[in-house]
Amino acid sequence: MLNKNLEQQAQAIFKEWFIDNPENNEWSTGTFSELIKSTLNGDWGKEAPTGNNTEKVYCIRGADIPEVKAGNKGKMPTRYILPKNFATKQLTASDIVVEISGGSPTQSTGRCTAITQSLLDRYDSGMVCTNFCKAMKPKEGYSLFIYYYWQYLYGKGVFFSYENGTTGIKNLDFSGFIETETILIPPVDKVIAFDDYCKSIFNQIFANGKQNEHLAVLRDTLLPKLMSGELDVSDIDL
């Protein structure tokens, strides 16, 4: 609940600073492609080391996005990919992962999550996204601006207009979206100020998630011992 409140606070700040700001009619317009350095494709590799697929990675899927957004570690599967692919597809802090295939009649593709150093540090190997996702590397200082703008548009149902596919699995026209969807582009100093402000909120969300993870491990370790009688707490004065 605390992390949800923090996330809502950041979303409200974004809307106040950029969407509802009366000064925004003086800003230029453009597209997300102008704020992105590069994009990364996903990889799925093999379940076990096979042939040249020897690079152990954790693979973030669309199913992991809600958990990661909430500050949790998620349950990313271990996969093995080509080392040369890892060199070009490795996720780093400030990247944004977008689900480009999946969705449902009521849920569009386009869900996203930001990659933080805190998340990367909780895994013992590098990370890539699945080939049902795509990653963006924003220009310096624009990561959280893109992240919250993307979520704002997602909440308005914009991504339904950029989907195709008739076999039950919908695909996002990712390139079409980032190259044609018109967005406001504020002065760079305002974007940097927002990024700096929201980093503290983001750091708190992931710190809370890490603490919850430790508490869950403690619970799972102690509870069986308490129930079996192996651990006796009857003498503890409460």
Phi, psi and omega in degrees: 000319180298314180295324178297319178295320179296318179296318179295325178297315179296320179296321179294320178296317178302313183296319181293316185286327191241321184273314183267359182293121181297343179281350189291346177286352177263353183276160176280165174243158180191210180226165178300328183302334180286343184252003184247129178286315183197168176236154181239136172278162179270180179208150178239332174058219183236159180288330180224161178305123183219122180057236180273358178279083187243352183275113179285129179220163168255137189246114180278128182251170175303324180295338180275344187301312180300321180294315181294320178300328181279002179092006182267170183283330185079181181233059184290131179287152173276132178226168179233123184235173177292134179306323180293329176289322179299323181299331183254353185239359182298133177276141177230167181303140181087352173293158177234125180261133182236133175282121183251350177224140180131235179072189180204176178302332182251353180234119182280164167289175179103000175301145183220161171214150178269143177266126180246160177296327178301318178294313182299324182290343181273001177239148185268004175219173180292174186227141171227173173257157177294164179284003170267005179230171176218151180241148176245142171250100182291158172295157184308126176088353185258001187301307184286331174298312178297316183302311183282331175294317179301314180293323177300313180292325177298317179296337179269002177076018184297327188290338176303329183284350182246021182256152171217167182120134183235009185260012181102332175257118181270146179240137179274131172282078187300310181298318179299321181293309186288341183262343185236336180292121183281130178229161173280139177240101183287171173302144186299327181295328179288322178295316180296320179297319178295316180300314180297318182295316186280343177300321180295322177294315180299315180299322179292320178302314183283331174294318177296319179297319179293321178296318178298323178296316179295320179295323179294320177296317179299316178299313183291337178278317186276324187301313178300324180291323177293317183290328181276348182088000179297328179247118183255120180245016185294336182272356181283128181275109178268000000 
